[in-house]
């Protein structure tokens, strides 16, 4: 099963109409993970998320998909439901397991 198929399964999406946005969100998640993993520059031989971080990529993409339409929302109260989003693009909780690597000089 591809990463896209796994994301569609997590989100319970069966049609292909959402594939473009889902691929973009997976790319954003991949960039986020690789930038976190390699804070001093992504090595040229790294082209995808390491297998151990695929679940992180899926969770970040899922978070971004579900947050659509509410970007930048700080507080929202409606019918007893209260939403507050952090100031960061992606919450730290989704990035905490990603271990940064540094190169020797």
MOPAC internal coordinates of N, CA, C and O (Angstrom, degrees):
PM7 1SCF
backbone

  N    0.0000 0     0.00 0     0.00 0    0    0    0
  C    1.4513 1     0.00 0     0.00 0    1    0    0
  C    1.5302 1   108.21 1     0.00 0    2    1    0
  O    1.2310 1   120.64 1   -49.07 1    3    2    1
  N    1.3288 1   116.39 1   130.93 1    3    2    1
  C    1.4643 1   120.59 1   179.93 1    5    3    2
  C    1.5286 1   110.08 1   -75.36 1    6    5    3
  O    1.2310 1   121.12 1   -13.42 1    7    6    5
  N    1.3310 1   115.47 1   166.58 1    7    6    5
  C    1.4672 1   120.43 1   178.06 1    9    7    6
  C    1.5298 1   109.81 1   -62.45 1   10    9    7
  O    1.2310 1   120.44 1   140.44 1   11   10    9
  N    1.3359 1   116.76 1   -39.56 1   11   10    9
  C    1.4640 1   120.61 1   177.84 1   13   11   10
  C    1.5222 1   110.82 1   -61.66 1   14   13   11
  O    1.2310 1   120.06 1   135.84 1   15   14   13
  N    1.3149 1   117.48 1   -44.16 1   15   14   13
  C    1.4652 1   121.11 1   178.87 1   17   15   14
  C    1.5297 1   111.24 1   -63.67 1   18   17   15
  O    1.2310 1   120.61 1   140.87 1   19   18   17
  N    1.3230 1   116.45 1   -39.13 1   19   18   17
  C    1.4682 1   119.98 1   177.51 1   21   19   18
  C    1.5244 1   110.70 1   -63.50 1   22   21   19
  O    1.2310 1   120.52 1   137.39 1   23   22   21
  N    1.3382 1   116.61 1   -42.61 1   23   22   21
  C    1.4648 1   119.99 1   179.16 1   25   23   22
  C    1.5236 1   110.64 1   -64.07 1   26   25   23
  O    1.2310 1   120.21 1   136.85 1   27   26   25
  N    1.3208 1   117.20 1   -43.15 1   27   26   25
  C    1.4678 1   120.49 1   178.18 1   29   27   26
  C    1.5243 1   110.61 1   -61.31 1   30   29   27
  O    1.2310 1   120.60 1   142.39 1   31   30   29
  N    1.3171 1   116.45 1   -37.61 1   31   30   29
  C    1.4623 1   120.64 1   178.46 1   33   31   30
  C    1.5314 1   110.49 1   -66.48 1   34   33   31
  O    1.2310 1   120.46 1   135.89 1   35   34   33
  N    1.3328 1   116.73 1   -44.11 1   35   34   33
  C    1.4697 1   120.59 1   178.20 1   37   35   34
  C    1.5236 1   112.04 1   -59.93 1   38   37   35
  O    1.2310 1   120.96 1   142.45 1   39   38   37
  N    1.3285 1   115.76 1   -37.55 1   39   38   37
  C    1.4608 1   121.19 1  -177.27 1   41   39   38
  C    1.5235 1   112.74 1   -91.22 1   42   41   39
  O    1.2310 1   120.63 1   178.92 1   43   42   41
  N    1.3388 1   116.40 1    -1.08 1   43   42   41
  C    1.4608 1   122.24 1  -179.20 1   45   43   42
  C    1.5344 1   111.57 1    58.34 1   46   45   43
  O    1.2310 1   121.19 1  -134.18 1   47   46   45
  N    1.3461 1   115.33 1    45.82 1   47   46   45
  C    1.4605 1   122.00 1   178.25 1   49   47   46
  C    1.5182 1   107.84 1  -106.67 1   50   49   47
  O    1.2310 1   120.58 1   -53.37 1   51   50   49
  N    1.3423 1   116.50 1   126.63 1   51   50   49
  C    1.4594 1   119.80 1  -177.52 1   53   51   50
  C    1.5195 1   113.31 1  -108.47 1   54   53   51
  O    1.2310 1   119.28 1   156.93 1   55   54   53
  N    1.3253 1   118.99 1   -23.07 1   55   54   53
  C    1.4627 1   119.51 1  -178.10 1   57   55   54
  C    1.5310 1   110.96 1   -90.87 1   58   57   55
  O    1.2310 1   121.06 1   -11.97 1   59   58   57
  N    1.3288 1   115.57 1   168.03 1   59   58   57
  C    1.4612 1   121.02 1  -178.76 1   61   59   58
  C    1.5224 1   112.84 1   -93.29 1   62   61   59
  O    1.2310 1   120.11 1   179.78 1   63   62   61
  N    1.3203 1   117.39 1    -0.22 1   63   62   61
  C    1.4560 1   121.44 1  -178.46 1   65   63   62
  C    1.5244 1   114.26 1   -63.19 1   66   65   63
  O    1.2310 1   120.35 1   157.55 1   67   66   65
  N    1.3091 1   116.94 1   -22.45 1   67   66   65
  C    1.4652 1   121.59 1  -178.80 1   69   67   66
  C    1.5328 1   112.54 1   -97.46 1   70   69   67
  O    1.2310 1   119.78 1   178.42 1   71   70   69
  N    1.3238 1   118.03 1    -1.58 1   71   70   69
  C    1.4644 1   121.07 1  -173.26 1   73   71   70
  C    1.5243 1   113.58 1   -56.58 1   74   73   71
  O    1.2310 1   120.06 1   138.59 1   75   74   73
  N    1.3256 1   117.49 1   -41.41 1   75   74   73
  C    1.4657 1   120.34 1  -177.53 1   77   75   74
  C    1.5201 1   111.55 1   -61.24 1   78   77   75
  O    1.2310 1   120.33 1   131.07 1   79   78   77
  N    1.3208 1   116.97 1   -48.93 1   79   78   77
  C    1.4659 1   120.11 1  -179.70 1   81   79   78
  C    1.5266 1   110.53 1   -66.81 1   82   81   79
  O    1.2310 1   120.07 1   141.63 1   83   82   81
  N    1.3176 1   117.47 1   -38.37 1   83   82   81
  C    1.4620 1   120.21 1   179.73 1   85   83   82
  C    1.5239 1   111.34 1   -64.77 1   86   85   83
  O    1.2310 1   120.29 1   140.32 1   87   86   85
  N    1.3378 1   117.04 1   -39.68 1   87   86   85
  C    1.4688 1   120.63 1   176.63 1   89   87   86
  C    1.5268 1   110.62 1   -63.38 1   90   89   87
  O    1.2310 1   120.42 1   138.71 1   91   90   89
  N    1.3186 1   116.80 1   -41.29 1   91   90   89
  C    1.4676 1   120.57 1   177.94 1   93   91   90
  C    1.5254 1   111.20 1   -62.38 1   94   93   91
  O    1.2310 1   120.84 1   137.00 1   95   94   93
  N    1.3267 1   115.99 1   -43.00 1   95   94   93
  C    1.4660 1   119.95 1   179.10 1   97   95   94
  C    1.5217 1   111.27 1   -65.80 1   98   97   95
  O    1.2310 1   119.96 1   142.89 1   99   98   97
  N    1.3197 1   117.69 1   -37.11 1   99   98   97
  C    1.4625 1   120.93 1   175.63 1  101   99   98
  C    1.5291 1   110.67 1   -65.42 1  102  101   99
  O    1.2310 1   120.35 1   143.20 1  103  102  101
  N    1.3401 1   116.94 1   -36.80 1  103  102  101
  C    1.4692 1   120.42 1   176.52 1  105  103  102
  C    1.5271 1   111.68 1   -66.08 1  106  105  103
  O    1.2310 1   120.70 1   139.00 1  107  106  105
  N    1.3331 1   116.27 1   -41.00 1  107  106  105
  C    1.4692 1   120.19 1   177.34 1  109  107  106
  C    1.5193 1   109.71 1   -63.35 1  110  109  107
  O    1.2310 1   120.61 1   135.74 1  111  110  109
  N    1.3277 1   116.44 1   -44.26 1  111  110  109
  C    1.4642 1   120.92 1   178.64 1  113  111  110
  C    1.5262 1   110.63 1   -61.80 1  114  113  111
  O    1.2310 1   120.46 1   138.11 1  115  114  113
  N    1.3325 1   116.72 1   -41.89 1  115  114  113
  C    1.4604 1   120.93 1   178.73 1  117  115  114
  C    1.5202 1   110.62 1   -61.62 1  118  117  115
  O    1.2310 1   120.06 1   133.12 1  119  118  117
  N    1.3342 1   117.50 1   -46.88 1  119  118  117
  C    1.4658 1   121.15 1   178.80 1  121  119  118
  C    1.5162 1   111.18 1   -60.36 1  122  121  119
  O    1.2310 1   120.59 1   137.87 1  123  122  121
  N    1.3115 1   116.48 1   -42.13 1  123  122  121
  C    1.4554 1   121.49 1   179.65 1  125  123  122
  C    1.5242 1   110.89 1   -61.25 1  126  125  123
  O    1.2310 1   120.59 1   134.22 1  127  126  125
  N    1.3210 1   116.47 1   -45.78 1  127  126  125
  C    1.4683 1   120.95 1  -179.09 1  129  127  126
  C    1.5227 1   110.88 1   -66.30 1  130  129  127
  O    1.2310 1   120.29 1   133.82 1  131  130  129
  N    1.3434 1   117.06 1   -46.18 1  131  130  129
  C    1.4587 1   119.65 1  -178.29 1  133  131  130
  C    1.5287 1   111.68 1   -65.97 1  134  133  131
  O    1.2310 1   120.14 1   142.62 1  135  134  133
  N    1.3221 1   117.34 1   -37.38 1  135  134  133
  C    1.4730 1   119.81 1   177.01 1  137  135  134
  C    1.5215 1   111.85 1   -67.30 1  138  137  135
  O    1.2310 1   120.51 1   146.64 1  139  138  137
  N    1.3109 1   116.62 1   -33.36 1  139  138  137
  C    1.4642 1   120.92 1   176.75 1  141  139  138
  C    1.5315 1   110.14 1   -73.08 1  142  141  139
  O    1.2310 1   120.82 1   137.79 1  143  142  141
  N    1.3237 1   116.04 1   -42.21 1  143  142  141
  C    1.4609 1   121.97 1  -177.88 1  145  143  142
  C    1.5254 1   111.98 1   -67.68 1  146  145  143
  O    1.2310 1   120.56 1   141.89 1  147  146  145
  N    1.3295 1   116.53 1   -38.11 1  147  146  145
  C    1.4658 1   122.40 1  -177.71 1  149  147  146
  C    1.5324 1   109.31 1  -121.10 1  150  149  147
  O    1.2310 1   119.77 1  -104.25 1  151  150  149
  N    1.3283 1   118.04 1    75.75 1  151  150  149
  C    1.4657 1   121.03 1  -174.43 1  153  151  150
  C    1.5315 1   114.68 1   -65.28 1  154  153  151
  O    1.2310 1   119.96 1   162.91 1  155  154  153
  N    1.3248 1   117.69 1   -17.09 1  155  154  153
  C    1.4627 1   120.45 1  -178.92 1  157  155  154
  C    1.5173 1   112.20 1  -106.22 1  158  157  155
  O    1.2310 1   120.28 1  -160.90 1  159  158  157
  N    1.3069 1   117.07 1    19.10 1  159  158  157
  C    1.4551 1   122.22 1   178.34 1  161  159  158
  C    1.5182 1   111.41 1   119.31 1  162  161  159
  O    1.2310 1   120.99 1   -45.79 1  163  162  161
  N    1.3052 1   115.72 1   134.21 1  163  162  161
  C    1.4623 1   121.55 1  -178.95 1  165  163  162
  C    1.5291 1   108.46 1   -78.57 1  166  165  163
  O    1.2310 1   119.73 1   -55.96 1  167  166  165
  N    1.3308 1   118.13 1   124.04 1  167  166  165
  C    1.4706 1   120.31 1   178.31 1  169  167  166
  C    1.5269 1   111.28 1   -59.28 1  170  169  167
  O    1.2310 1   120.70 1   -32.74 1  171  170  169
  N    1.3216 1   116.27 1   147.26 1  171  170  169
  C    1.4640 1   120.62 1  -176.43 1  173  171  170
  C    1.5329 1   112.72 1   -65.23 1  174  173  171
  O    1.2310 1   119.86 1   158.02 1  175  174  173
  N    1.3318 1   117.88 1   -21.98 1  175  174  173
  C    1.4638 1   119.62 1  -179.97 1  177  175  174
  C    1.5311 1   113.06 1   -85.61 1  178  177  175
  O    1.2310 1   120.11 1   176.96 1  179  178  177
  N    1.3279 1   117.40 1    -3.04 1  179  178  177
  C    1.4730 1   121.19 1   178.47 1  181  179  178
  C    1.5288 1   107.92 1   -96.51 1  182  181  179
  O    1.2310 1   120.85 1   -65.90 1  183  182  181
  N    1.3320 1   115.98 1   114.10 1  183  182  181
  C    1.4641 1   120.00 1  -177.03 1  185  183  182
  C    1.5229 1   113.02 1  -117.64 1  186  185  183
  O    1.2310 1   120.21 1   169.91 1  187  186  185
  N    1.3267 1   117.20 1   -10.09 1  187  186  185
  C    1.4673 1   119.64 1  -179.91 1  189  187  186
  C    1.5262 1   109.66 1  -147.23 1  190  189  187
  O    1.2310 1   121.54 1    -9.75 1  191  190  189
  N    1.2948 1   114.65 1   170.25 1  191  190  189
  C    1.4657 1   121.41 1   178.70 1  193  191  190
  C    1.5261 1   108.67 1   -67.82 1  194  193  191
  O    1.2310 1   120.06 1   -48.01 1  195  194  193
  N    1.3400 1   117.50 1   131.99 1  195  194  193
  C    1.4673 1   118.70 1   174.68 1  197  195  194
  C    1.5355 1   110.01 1   -57.61 1  198  197  195
  O    1.2310 1   120.83 1   -35.01 1  199  198  197
  N    1.3312 1   116.02 1   144.99 1  199  198  197
  C    1.4633 1   121.40 1  -175.50 1  201  199  198
  C    1.5282 1   112.98 1   -51.80 1  202  201  199
  O    1.2310 1   120.02 1   144.44 1  203  202  201
  N    1.3212 1   117.57 1   -35.56 1  203  202  201
  C    1.4620 1   119.29 1  -177.63 1  205  203  202
  C    1.5293 1   113.21 1   -67.62 1  206  205  203
  O    1.2310 1   120.26 1   167.04 1  207  206  205
  N    1.3460 1   117.10 1   -12.96 1  207  206  205
  C    1.4650 1   120.56 1  -179.57 1  209  207  206
  C    1.5325 1   113.40 1  -109.90 1  210  209  207
  O    1.2310 1   119.87 1  -168.92 1  211  210  209
  N    1.3359 1   117.86 1    11.08 1  211  210  209
  C    1.4712 1   120.76 1   178.43 1  213  211  210
  C    1.5251 1   110.60 1   -61.05 1  214  213  211
  O    1.2310 1   120.11 1   139.27 1  215  214  213
  N    1.3254 1   117.40 1   -40.73 1  215  214  213
  C    1.4716 1   119.27 1   179.62 1  217  215  214
  C    1.5252 1   110.54 1   -63.95 1  218  217  215
  O    1.2310 1   119.95 1   145.14 1  219  218  217
  N    1.3358 1   117.69 1   -34.86 1  219  218  217
  C    1.4680 1   120.77 1   176.08 1  221  219  218
  C    1.5262 1   109.92 1   -65.84 1  222  221  219
  O    1.2310 1   120.58 1   138.16 1  223  222  221
  N    1.3325 1   116.50 1   -41.84 1  223  222  221
  C    1.4581 1   120.67 1   179.02 1  225  223  222
  C    1.5278 1   110.35 1   -60.74 1  226  225  223
  O    1.2310 1   120.68 1   136.94 1  227  226  225
  N    1.3231 1   116.30 1   -43.06 1  227  226  225
  C    1.4637 1   120.50 1   178.88 1  229  227  226
  C    1.5258 1   111.52 1   -64.32 1  230  229  227
  O    1.2310 1   120.29 1   136.58 1  231  230  229
  N    1.3182 1   117.05 1   -43.42 1  231  230  229
  C    1.4665 1   120.83 1  -179.32 1  233  231  230
  C    1.5264 1   111.62 1   -64.96 1  234  233  231
  O    1.2310 1   120.26 1   139.25 1  235  234  233
  N    1.3340 1   117.10 1   -40.75 1  235  234  233
  C    1.4638 1   120.79 1   178.98 1  237  235  234
  C    1.5267 1   109.85 1   -66.18 1  238  237  235
  O    1.2310 1   120.22 1   133.99 1  239  238  237
  N    1.3321 1   117.19 1   -46.01 1  239  238  237
  C    1.4714 1   120.59 1   178.89 1  241  239  238
  C    1.5233 1   110.97 1   -61.89 1  242  241  239
  O    1.2310 1   120.48 1   138.35 1  243  242  241
  N    1.3295 1   116.70 1   -41.65 1  243  242  241
  C    1.4691 1   121.11 1   177.77 1  245  243  242
  C    1.5245 1   110.61 1   -62.02 1  246  245  243
  O    1.2310 1   120.49 1   134.74 1  247  246  245
  N    1.3251 1   116.67 1   -45.26 1  247  246  245
  C    1.4708 1   121.45 1   178.20 1  249  247  246
  C    1.5308 1   110.20 1   -57.67 1  250  249  247
  O    1.2310 1   120.33 1   132.83 1  251  250  249
  N    1.3287 1   116.97 1   -47.17 1  251  250  249
  C    1.4638 1   120.99 1  -178.73 1  253  251  250
  C    1.5259 1   111.53 1   -65.57 1  254  253  251
  O    1.2310 1   120.13 1   142.48 1  255  254  253
  N    1.3262 1   117.35 1   -37.52 1  255  254  253
  C    1.4657 1   121.04 1   178.95 1  257  255  254
  C    1.5293 1   110.50 1   -64.65 1  258  257  255
  O    1.2310 1   120.96 1   133.51 1  259  258  257
  N    1.3122 1   115.78 1   -46.49 1  259  258  257
  C    1.4640 1   120.07 1  -176.96 1  261  259  258
  C    1.5301 1   112.24 1   -71.95 1  262  261  259
  O    1.2310 1   120.32 1   159.40 1  263  262  261
  N    1.3127 1   116.99 1   -20.60 1  263  262  261
  C    1.4651 1   121.46 1  -179.25 1  265  263  262
  C    1.5329 1   112.30 1   -85.33 1  266  265  263
  O    1.2310 1   119.96 1   171.43 1  267  266  265
  N    1.3293 1   117.67 1    -8.57 1  267  266  265
  C    1.4598 1   120.79 1  -178.37 1  269  267  266
  C    1.5349 1   110.90 1   -55.00 1  270  269  267
  O    1.2310 1   121.32 1   -39.58 1  271  270  269
  N    1.2972 1   115.09 1   140.42 1  271  270  269
  C    1.4534 1   120.47 1   179.68 1  273  271  270
  C    1.5144 1   113.01 1    85.99 1  274  273  271
  O    1.2310 1   120.48 1   171.35 1  275  274  273
  N    1.3121 1   116.69 1    -8.65 1  275  274  273
  C    1.4607 1   120.27 1  -179.99 1  277  275  274
  C    1.5306 1   110.47 1  -127.67 1  278  277  275
  O    1.2310 1   120.32 1  -159.73 1  279  278  277
  N    1.3441 1   117.00 1    20.27 1  279  278  277
  C    1.4517 1   120.43 1  -179.38 1  281  279  278
  C    1.5215 1   110.85 1   -55.59 1  282  281  279
  O    1.2310 1   121.06 1   -43.78 1  283  282  281
  N    1.3191 1   115.57 1   136.22 1  283  282  281
  C    1.4537 1   120.89 1   176.84 1  285  283  282
  C    1.5109 1   114.76 1    76.11 1  286  285  283
  O    1.2310 1   120.13 1  -177.08 1  287  286  285
  N    1.3048 1   117.35 1     2.92 1  287  286  285
  C    1.4567 1   120.47 1  -178.39 1  289  287  286
  C    1.5224 1   109.56 1   -67.11 1  290  289  287
  O    1.2310 1   120.46 1   -53.97 1  291  290  289
  N    1.3191 1   116.73 1   126.03 1  291  290  289
  C    1.4569 1   120.74 1   178.78 1  293  291  290
  C    1.5256 1   109.27 1   -95.92 1  294  293  291
  O    1.2310 1   119.67 1   129.24 1  295  294  293
  N    1.3306 1   118.23 1   -50.76 1  295  294  293
  C    1.4642 1   121.78 1   177.91 1  297  295  294
  C    1.5218 1   108.02 1  -141.99 1  298  297  295
  O    1.2310 1   120.98 1   -39.41 1  299  298  297
  N    1.3172 1   115.72 1   140.59 1  299  298  297
  C    1.4638 1   120.92 1   177.43 1  301  299  298
  C    1.5243 1   107.06 1  -146.53 1  302  301  299
  O    1.2310 1   120.43 1   -58.82 1  303  302  301
  N    1.3196 1   116.78 1   121.18 1  303  302  301
  C    1.4628 1   122.43 1   176.61 1  305  303  302
  C    1.5231 1   108.81 1  -117.66 1  306  305  303
  O    1.2310 1   121.41 1   -50.83 1  307  306  305
  N    1.3299 1   114.90 1   129.17 1  307  306  305
  C    1.4562 1   118.85 1   177.73 1  309  307  306
  C    1.5171 1   108.83 1  -159.76 1  310  309  307
  O    1.2310 1   120.51 1   -56.17 1  311  310  309
  N    1.3092 1   116.64 1   123.83 1  311  310  309
  C    1.4644 1   122.65 1   177.43 1  313  311  310
  C    1.5276 1   112.88 1    50.10 1  314  313  311
  O    1.2310 1   120.89 1  -137.05 1  315  314  313
  N    1.3038 1   115.91 1    42.95 1  315  314  313
  C    1.4622 1   120.12 1   177.86 1  317  315  314
  C    1.5112 1   114.96 1    81.22 1  318  317  315
  O    1.2310 1   119.83 1  -178.02 1  319  318  317
  N    1.3364 1   117.94 1     1.98 1  319  318  317
  C    1.4642 1   121.77 1   177.99 1  321  319  318
  C    1.5141 1   107.84 1  -103.59 1  322  321  319
  O    1.2310 1   121.08 1   -50.93 1  323  322  321
  N    1.3192 1   115.55 1   129.07 1  323  322  321
  C    1.4597 1   120.28 1   179.83 1  325  323  322
  C    1.5196 1   109.58 1  -120.60 1  326  325  323
  O    1.2310 1   120.51 1   -52.98 1  327  326  325
  N    1.3358 1   116.64 1   127.02 1  327  326  325
  C    1.4641 1   121.88 1   178.78 1  329  327  326
  C    1.5198 1   108.65 1  -119.20 1  330  329  327
  O    1.2310 1   120.94 1   -45.24 1  331  330  329
  N    1.3049 1   115.81 1   134.76 1  331  330  329
  C    1.4530 1   122.17 1   174.82 1  333  331  330
  C    1.5103 1   107.38 1  -138.45 1  334  333  331
  O    1.2310 1   119.72 1   -53.23 1  335  334  333
  N    1.3255 1   118.15 1   126.77 1  335  334  333
  C    1.4539 1   121.55 1   178.29 1  337  335  334
  C    1.5196 1   109.54 1  -108.68 1  338  337  335
  O    1.2310 1   121.47 1   -31.30 1  339  338  337
  N    1.3221 1   114.80 1   148.70 1  339  338  337
  C    1.4561 1   119.78 1   178.28 1  341  339  338
  C    1.5263 1   109.69 1   -71.20 1  342  341  339
  O    1.2310 1   121.25 1   -13.78 1  343  342  341
  N    1.3113 1   115.21 1   166.22 1  343  342  341
  C    1.4577 1   120.53 1  -179.99 1  345  343  342
  C    1.5218 1   112.24 1   -74.61 1  346  345  343
  O    1.2310 1   120.22 1   161.20 1  347  346  345
  N    1.3196 1   117.18 1   -18.80 1  347  346  345
  C    1.4544 1   119.75 1  -179.14 1  349  347  346
  C    1.5109 1   110.62 1   -81.28 1  350  349  347
  O    1.2310 1   121.04 1   -24.00 1  351  350  349
  N    1.3047 1   115.61 1   156.00 1  351  350  349
  C    1.4627 1   121.94 1  -179.83 1  353  351  350
  C    1.5261 1   110.29 1   -65.29 1  354  353  351
  O    1.2310 1   120.69 1   132.49 1  355  354  353
  N    1.3109 1   116.28 1   -47.51 1  355  354  353
  C    1.4615 1   121.96 1   179.57 1  357  355  354
  C    1.5257 1   107.47 1  -125.21 1  358  357  355
  O    1.2310 1   119.73 1   -52.99 1  359  358  357
  N    1.3215 1   118.13 1   127.01 1  359  358  357
  C    1.4680 1   120.43 1  -177.63 1  361  359  358
  C    1.5278 1   112.82 1   -59.41 1  362  361  359
  O    1.2310 1   121.24 1   -36.14 1  363  362  361
  N    1.2884 1   115.23 1   143.86 1  363  362  361
  C    1.4668 1   122.39 1  -179.89 1  365  363  362
  C    1.5276 1   111.89 1   -57.52 1  366  365  363
  O    1.2310 1   119.91 1   148.54 1  367  366  365
  N    1.3243 1   117.77 1   -31.46 1  367  366  365
  C    1.4637 1   121.13 1  -179.26 1  369  367  366
  C    1.5345 1   112.11 1   -58.40 1  370  369  367
  O    1.2310 1   120.36 1   150.31 1  371  370  369
  N    1.3320 1   116.91 1   -29.69 1  371  370  369
  C    1.4565 1   120.45 1  -179.40 1  373  371  370
  C    1.5287 1   112.13 1   -81.88 1  374  373  371
  O    1.2310 1   120.45 1   167.90 1  375  374  373
  N    1.3161 1   116.75 1   -12.10 1  375  374  373
  C    1.4635 1   120.80 1  -176.74 1  377  375  374
  C    1.5261 1   113.39 1  -110.93 1  378  377  375
  O    1.2310 1   120.21 1   173.00 1  379  378  377
  N    1.3082 1   117.20 1    -7.00 1  379  378  377
  C    1.4635 1   121.94 1  -170.73 1  381  379  378
  C    1.5270 1   113.49 1   -60.84 1  382  381  379
  O    1.2310 1   119.24 1   147.79 1  383  382  381
  N    1.3539 1   119.05 1   -32.21 1  383  382  381
  C    1.4804 1   120.28 1  -177.84 1  385  383  382
  C    1.5182 1   113.65 1   -81.62 1  386  385  383
  O    1.2310 1   119.56 1   173.16 1  387  386  385
  N    1.3161 1   118.44 1    -6.84 1  387  386  385
  C    1.4617 1   121.00 1  -176.39 1  389  387  386
  C    1.5341 1   108.85 1   -83.57 1  390  389  387
  O    1.2310 1   121.48 1   -63.98 1  391  390  389
  N    1.3261 1   114.78 1   116.02 1  391  390  389
  C    1.4648 1   120.94 1  -176.09 1  393  391  390
  C    1.5286 1   109.34 1   -88.43 1  394  393  391
  O    1.2310 1   120.30 1   -61.70 1  395  394  393
  N    1.3326 1   117.03 1   118.30 1  395  394  393
  C    1.4789 1   119.60 1   176.92 1  397  395  394
  C    1.5233 1   111.25 1   -67.53 1  398  397  395
  O    1.2310 1   121.04 1   -35.09 1  399  398  397
  N    1.3138 1   115.61 1   144.91 1  399  398  397
  C    1.4540 1   122.23 1   175.15 1  401  399  398
  C    1.5304 1   108.98 1  -115.78 1  402  401  399
  O    1.2310 1   121.28 1   -34.20 1  403  402  401
  N    1.3106 1   115.16 1   145.80 1  403  402  401
  C    1.4603 1   120.42 1   176.66 1  405  403  402
  C    1.5166 1   108.30 1  -125.86 1  406  405  403
  O    1.2310 1   120.82 1   -28.79 1  407  406  405
  N    1.3112 1   116.04 1   151.21 1  407  406  405
  C    1.4615 1   121.07 1   178.35 1  409  407  406
  C    1.5165 1   109.26 1   -96.96 1  410  409  407
  O    1.2310 1   121.16 1   -25.82 1  411  410  409
  N    1.3157 1   115.39 1   154.18 1  411  410  409
  C    1.4643 1   120.48 1   175.38 1  413  411  410
  C    1.5064 1   108.63 1   -79.53 1  414  413  411
  O    1.2310 1   121.36 1   -37.14 1  415  414  413
  N    1.3146 1   115.00 1   142.86 1  415  414  413
  C    1.4800 1   119.21 1   176.53 1  417  415  414
  C    1.4966 1   110.71 1   -89.76 1  418  417  415
  O    1.2310 1   120.10 1   180.00 1  419  418  417

